[in-house]
Amino acid sequence: MGVTISPSDFTEINPSYANGRGYYTNASEVANLLQVPAFSVTTYPSEAQVGAIIKRVEGIIDEKVKRSFRPIITKNEYHNFEFSRLPHHAYYGGYVGFVQLAHLKVRKVVSLLVWQGSKHIELASAQASIRLEDNFRDLHSLTLQLPNSGVSFELLSENTVSDVGNDEFCNTFGVKTTNDEIVSLINEQFPATTSQFTGAIAPKSVTQSNLSISDFFYADKDKDNSKKILVSSLLSGDDGAECKLTASIKQTCNTNNTSTNLACPNPEKLSVGMVISGTGIPSNTTITSIVDADVTLSSPATLTAQNDLIFTTSTSIPTVCSLYDFTDKEDLHRLGSYWTIGEEGRVFFLKDYPYHKNNSVIVSYIAGDARVPASIHEAATKLAAAEILRSDDQSVLIAETGGNISTKEKYDILRKEALEILKGKGDIVYFLD
């Protein structure tokens, strides 16, 4: 059984590499080790540059020890499935079979797909889906909202390739390419699959109220239908079932002053129940009926000229997109669909399981030890300090002896000590037949 917490653990509140705060160490700890003034925006290296070094060092440590002490998402890990027990004997042992994930310390299974002969069945998380239709280029935005009318993250579309921002998705090309853009935007990752078309040179990013969308949601294309996007909540258990997904379309409309009748250029792309917003529209105004080209509103509008109005829905925009709101798919307990031993990275199947053997389980999950031991903190601090020294042309004073040593010698000492610490820190998994 692993240690839950130790007084010697390093804890960083609100890690931010841009501000010199990593998961394993921070710029202040590095400056203290080097016995230099605190790093800032005016120093060289700057606080942000030290943060970038810390980010690289943490990746090196993860590779060295084959384990992470920060949350890392593993995407679409394929596994074969072997029956350990016949299904009618499973309740005596608690499972019909299990898979061993590549990483230990699993925090959350984001997606657990099992192949049952004709399609994949999702067993994990609360999940919503988006399917783009023929007129998908008319889509104005998608919005993901946290439970209890919480923070909303709006994903805006952009038709002009040269104008696509890092907080937008490009819908100039086909449905599948647009889906790749939306997935990259929700996951706040570099759009590697579409950058050659859009010219993107930086990762996507969507923030609201100092929160990032990728901390709460994870998206992937449906394995059985690449025109469909699956969005999973990263909240614990079934809490994500209270999240909301909406889509909007923009049209330039007009009406007689204080009238409930609205003239829209494409009423066939509107539906009853849509919420309307824009200049001259009272709050919470909805469409009550659509008869041919006549759109009737629940409240009189006060438009005096043609205005751009936003029509929002949680179901579908005819011929543009179809939405399926968040639904709890998780039956995670000992006598449920599946259960896990997160510390060991094992997933056990009971009620629902694959019907075939090869590549029949696809898992996406968040792994990483929740605690940063003092040894990992020390190694990270020394490796970061060594990287800074490598570009320094000054000698470093060793306070204990009062002697001077060269920068190269100090670099060698710090790096050697850090790597010695990391030796033996990796996990070894034994499989007993």
C-alpha positions in Angstrom: 0.0 0.0 0.0 1.4 3.4 -1.0 2.1 6.3 1.3 -0.9 8.7 1.3 0.9 11.8 2.6 4.2 12.7 4.3 5.2 15.9 6.1 8.2 16.0 3.7 6.1 16.1 0.5 6.4 19.1 -1.8 3.1 20.8 -2.6 2.7 23.6 -5.1 -0.6 25.5 -5.0 -1.8 26.4 -8.5 1.1 25.2 -10.7 1.8 27.7 -13.6 4.9 27.2 -15.7 4.5 30.7 -17.1 4.9 32.0 -13.6 7.8 29.7 -12.6 5.6 27.2 -10.7 5.8 23.5 -11.6 4.4 20.4 -9.9 7.8 19.2 -8.6 9.5 22.4 -7.8 9.4 26.2 -8.5 11.6 29.1 -9.4 12.0 30.2 -5.7 13.4 26.8 -4.8 15.8 26.8 -7.7 17.0 30.4 -6.8 17.5 29.3 -3.2 19.6 26.3 -4.3 21.7 28.5 -6.5 21.9 31.2 -3.8 20.9 33.9 -6.3 18.2 36.7 -6.1 14.6 35.6 -7.0 13.8 35.3 -10.6 11.4 37.8 -12.1 10.2 39.2 -15.4 13.3 41.3 -15.7 16.0 38.7 -14.7 17.8 36.4 -17.0 16.6 33.8 -17.1 13.2 35.2 -16.4 10.6 33.6 -14.2 8.8 32.2 -17.3 12.0 30.8 -18.7 12.8 29.0 -15.5 9.2 27.7 -15.6 9.9 26.3 -19.1 13.0 24.6 -17.8 11.1 23.1 -14.9 8.5 21.8 -17.3 11.2 20.0 -19.3 12.8 18.7 -16.2 9.6 17.2 -15.0 9.2 15.4 -18.3 12.7 14.0 -18.0 11.9 12.7 -14.5 8.7 11.1 -15.6 10.7 9.3 -18.3 13.5 8.2 -15.9 11.2 6.8 -13.3 8.5 5.5 -15.7 5.9 7.2 -13.5 4.4 10.7 -13.1 3.8 12.8 -10.0 1.5 15.2 -11.9 -1.7 14.4 -13.8 -1.0 13.0 -17.3 -3.7 11.9 -19.7 -3.0 8.7 -21.6 -5.1 8.6 -24.8 -6.5 5.5 -26.5 -4.5 2.7 -24.9 -5.4 -0.6 -26.6 -5.5 -3.9 -24.7 -6.4 -7.5 -25.5 -8.9 -9.2 -23.2 -8.6 -12.6 -21.6 -11.4 -14.3 -19.6 -10.2 -15.2 -16.1 -13.5 -16.7 -15.1 -16.7 -17.7 -16.9 -19.4 -15.0 -16.5 -21.6 -17.2 -14.4 -18.7 -17.7 -11.9 -17.7 -14.1 -11.9 -19.6 -13.0 -8.8 -17.5 -15.3 -6.7 -14.3 -13.7 -7.7 -15.6 -10.2 -8.5 -14.6 -10.1 -12.2 -14.6 -12.1 -15.5 -11.2 -10.6 -16.6 -9.0 -7.6 -16.2 -6.5 -5.4 -18.1 -3.2 -4.0 -16.8 -2.8 -0.4 -17.8 0.7 0.9 -18.8 0.7 3.4 -15.9 0.1 3.0 -12.2 -1.6 5.5 -9.9 -4.7 5.9 -12.0 -6.7 8.9 -10.8 -9.6 8.6 -13.2 -10.7 6.5 -16.1 -11.9 9.1 -18.6 -13.1 6.7 -21.3 -13.4 2.9 -21.2 -14.5 1.4 -24.5 -15.2 -2.3 -24.9 -15.9 -3.9 -28.3 -19.1 -6.0 -28.1 -19.2 -7.5 -31.6 -20.8 -4.7 -33.6 -19.9 -1.5 -31.8 -17.9 0.0 -28.9 -19.7 0.4 -25.6 -18.7 3.3 -23.3 -18.5 2.3 -19.6 -16.8 5.4 -18.0 -17.5 9.0 -17.0 -20.4 11.3 -17.8 -20.3 12.0 -21.5 -22.0 14.2 -24.1 -21.6 14.1 -27.9 -21.7 16.4 -30.9 -22.5 15.3 -34.5 -21.9 17.8 -37.3 -24.4 17.8 -40.2 -24.3 19.0 -43.8 -24.5 22.7 -43.0 -21.9 22.6 -40.2 -20.2 25.7 -41.5 -23.2 27.8 -40.2 -22.3 26.8 -36.6 -21.4 29.9 -34.6 -20.2 28.4 -31.3 -20.3 25.5 -28.9 -20.5 26.0 -25.1 -19.6 23.7 -22.3 -20.9 24.7 -18.9 -20.0 23.4 -15.4 -22.7 22.1 -13.0 -25.0 24.4 -11.0 -25.0 27.1 -13.7 -21.2 27.3 -13.3 -18.5 28.7 -15.5 -19.2 28.5 -19.3 -16.5 27.9 -21.9 -17.4 29.1 -25.3 -15.8 27.6 -28.4 -16.1 30.1 -31.3 -15.9 29.0 -35.0 -14.0 30.8 -37.7 -14.6 30.4 -41.4 -11.5 32.4 -42.6 -8.4 30.3 -42.2 -6.0 33.3 -41.8 -8.2 34.7 -38.9 -8.4 31.5 -36.8 -7.3 32.3 -33.2 -5.9 30.0 -30.6 -9.3 30.1 -28.8 -11.3 29.3 -32.0 -11.8 26.2 -34.2 -11.6 26.4 -38.0 -14.7 25.1 -39.8 -13.6 26.0 -43.4 -12.7 22.4 -44.4 -14.7 19.2 -44.0 -16.6 17.7 -41.1 -13.8 15.4 -40.0 -11.2 18.2 -40.1 -13.5 20.5 -38.2 -14.0 17.8 -35.6 -10.2 17.5 -35.2 -10.1 21.3 -34.6 -12.8 21.1 -31.9 -11.1 18.2 -30.2 -7.8 20.1 -30.1 -9.6 23.2 -28.7 -11.4 21.3 -25.9 -8.2 19.5 -25.0 -6.1 22.7 -25.3 -3.4 20.9 -27.3 -1.5 21.8 -30.4 -3.7 20.9 -33.5 -1.1 18.6 -35.0 -3.5 17.0 -37.4 -4.8 20.3 -38.8 -1.9 22.8 -38.5 -0.7 22.1 -42.0 -4.1 23.4 -43.2 -4.7 26.2 -40.8 -1.1 27.4 -40.3 -1.4 27.0 -36.5 1.8 27.6 -34.6 0.7 27.4 -31.0 -1.5 25.2 -28.8 -5.3 25.9 -28.5 -6.5 27.6 -25.3 -9.9 28.4 -23.8 -10.0 30.0 -20.4 -12.8 31.7 -18.4 -12.6 33.1 -14.9 -9.0 31.9 -14.6 -10.1 28.3 -15.4 -9.0 26.2 -18.3 -11.5 24.1 -20.3 -9.1 21.1 -20.4 -9.1 20.8 -16.6 -12.8 19.9 -16.8 -13.4 18.3 -20.1 -11.7 15.8 -22.5 -12.8 15.3 -26.1 -12.1 12.6 -28.7 -13.6 11.5 -32.0 -16.0 8.6 -31.9 -14.2 5.4 -32.8 -17.2 4.2 -34.8 -18.2 7.5 -36.4 -15.5 10.1 -37.1 -18.2 12.7 -37.8 -19.1 12.6 -34.1 -17.2 14.0 -31.1 -17.4 12.5 -27.6 -16.9 15.0 -24.7 -16.2 13.5 -21.3 -16.4 15.3 -18.0 -13.2 15.1 -15.8 -15.2 15.6 -12.6 -15.3 12.8 -10.2 -17.8 9.9 -10.7 -21.2 11.0 -12.1 -20.8 14.7 -11.1 -20.3 15.5 -14.8 -23.8 14.5 -15.6 -24.9 18.0 -14.5 -22.6 19.7 -17.1 -24.4 21.3 -20.0 -23.6 21.4 -23.8 -25.2 23.9 -26.1 -24.7 25.1 -29.7 -25.5 28.4 -31.4 -26.1 29.8 -34.8 -26.0 33.5 -35.9 -28.5 35.1 -38.3 -29.1 38.7 -39.3 -32.8 39.3 -38.6 -35.3 42.2 -38.4 -38.8 42.9 -37.1 -41.3 45.6 -36.7 -40.7 47.6 -33.5 -42.1 45.8 -30.4 -43.3 42.8 -32.4 -43.1 39.1 -31.6 -42.7 38.3 -35.3 -39.2 37.9 -36.5 -38.0 37.8 -40.1 -34.9 35.5 -40.5 -33.1 34.6 -43.7 -32.9 30.9 -42.9 -35.8 29.8 -40.6 -35.3 26.2 -41.7 -32.2 26.2 -39.5 -34.1 27.3 -36.4 -36.2 25.3 -34.0 -38.8 25.9 -31.4 -37.3 26.4 -27.9 -34.1 28.1 -29.1 -33.0 30.9 -26.8 -32.4 34.2 -28.6 -29.9 36.9 -27.6 -28.8 40.1 -29.1 -29.6 43.9 -29.2 -33.3 44.6 -28.7 -34.1 41.1 -27.5 -35.3 40.7 -23.9 -33.5 38.1 -21.8 -34.7 34.5 -21.9 -36.6 35.1 -25.1 -37.3 31.9 -27.0 -38.9 30.8 -30.3 -42.4 29.6 -29.6 -43.4 28.6 -33.2 -42.1 28.5 -36.7 -44.6 28.4 -39.6 -42.9 28.6 -43.0 -40.9 31.8 -42.8 -42.7 33.2 -39.8 -40.8 33.0 -36.5 -42.7 33.9 -33.4 -41.0 34.9 -30.2 -42.0 34.5 -26.5 -41.4 38.3 -25.9 -41.7 41.3 -28.2 -38.4 42.4 -29.8 -37.4 46.0 -30.1 -35.3 45.8 -33.2 -35.3 49.0 -35.3 -33.0 47.6 -38.0 -31.4 44.4 -39.1 -29.4 42.9 -36.2 -27.1 39.9 -35.7 -28.9 37.6 -33.4 -27.6 34.4 -31.7 -29.9 31.4 -31.5 -28.8 28.8 -28.8 -30.0 25.2 -28.2 -29.1 22.2 -26.2 -30.6 19.7 -28.7 -29.9 20.4 -32.3 -29.7 23.0 -35.0 -31.5 21.6 -38.0 -29.0 20.5 -40.8 -26.1 22.1 -38.8 -25.5 19.9 -35.8 -27.0 17.5 -33.3 -26.3 17.5 -29.6 -26.6 14.8 -26.9 -26.4 16.2 -23.4 -24.2 14.8 -20.7 -25.3 11.4 -19.4 -23.8 9.3 -16.7 -22.4 6.1 -18.2 -20.4 5.0 -15.2 -21.3 2.0 -13.1 -18.1 1.8 -11.1 -18.2 -0.4 -8.1 -17.3 -3.9 -7.1 -20.6 -5.4 -8.4 -21.0 -2.9 -11.2 -19.9 -2.9 -14.8 -16.3 -2.6 -13.8 -14.0 -1.6 -10.9 -10.4 -0.5 -10.6 -7.4 -0.7 -8.4 -6.0 2.7 -9.2 -2.7 2.2 -7.4 -1.9 -0.8 -9.5 -3.4 0.5 -12.7 -5.8 -2.4 -13.1 -9.3 -2.4 -14.5 -11.6 -5.4 -13.7 -14.7 -6.2 -15.7 -17.8 -7.8 -14.3 -21.2 -6.9 -15.8 -20.0 -5.5 -19.1 -17.0 -6.9 -20.9 -15.6 -7.3 -24.4 -16.9 -10.1 -26.6 -13.6 -10.5 -28.5 -10.0 -10.9 -27.5 -7.7 -8.8 -29.6 -7.6 -5.0 -29.2 -11.1 -5.1 -27.6 -10.5 -2.6 -24.8 -9.6 1.1 -25.4 -8.8 3.1 -22.3 -8.1 6.8 -21.9 -7.2 7.8 -18.3 -5.5 10.3 -16.0 -2.6 8.8 -14.1 0.0 10.3 -11.7 0.8 10.1 -8.1 -1.1 12.7 -6.0 2.0 13.4 -3.8 5.4 14.7 -4.7 8.0 13.0 -2.4 10.9 15.1 -1.1 13.3 13.1 -3.2 11.5 13.9 -6.4 11.4 17.6 -5.4 15.1 17.6 -4.7 15.9 15.9 -8.0 13.8 18.4 -9.9 15.3 21.4 -8.2 18.8 20.2 -8.8 18.2 19.3 -12.5 16.5 22.7 -13.1 19.4 24.5 -11.4 21.9 22.5 -13.5 20.2 23.6 -16.7 20.4 27.2 -15.7 24.1 26.8 -14.8 24.8 25.3 -18.2 24.1 28.7 -19.9 25.9 30.7 -17.1 29.5 31.9 -17.5 30.1 32.7 -13.9 31.6 30.6 -11.1 29.4 29.6 -8.1 30.5 30.1 -4.5 30.1 27.0 -2.3 29.2 28.5 1.1 30.2 25.5 3.2 33.9 25.6 2.1 34.3 29.2 0.9 36.0 27.8 -2.3 35.1 28.5 -5.8 34.4 25.8 -8.4 33.8 26.1 -12.1 30.3 26.3 -13.5 30.9 23.0 -15.3 31.9 21.3 -12.1 28.8 22.6 -10.3 26.6 21.5 -13.2 28.2 18.0 -13.1 27.7 17.8 -9.3 24.0 18.8 -9.4 23.1 16.6 -12.3 25.0 13.6 -10.9 23.2 14.0 -7.5 19.8 14.3 -9.2 20.2 11.3 -11.3 21.5 9.3 -8.4 18.3 10.2 -6.5 16.1 9.0 -9.4 17.8 5.6 -9.6 15.6 3.0 -8.1 12.5 5.3 -8.1 10.8 3.5 -10.9 7.9 1.0 -10.4 8.3 -2.7 -11.1 5.2 -4.7 -11.8 5.2 -8.4 -11.3 2.7 -10.7 -13.0 2.2 -14.0 -11.3 0.4 -16.7 -13.4 
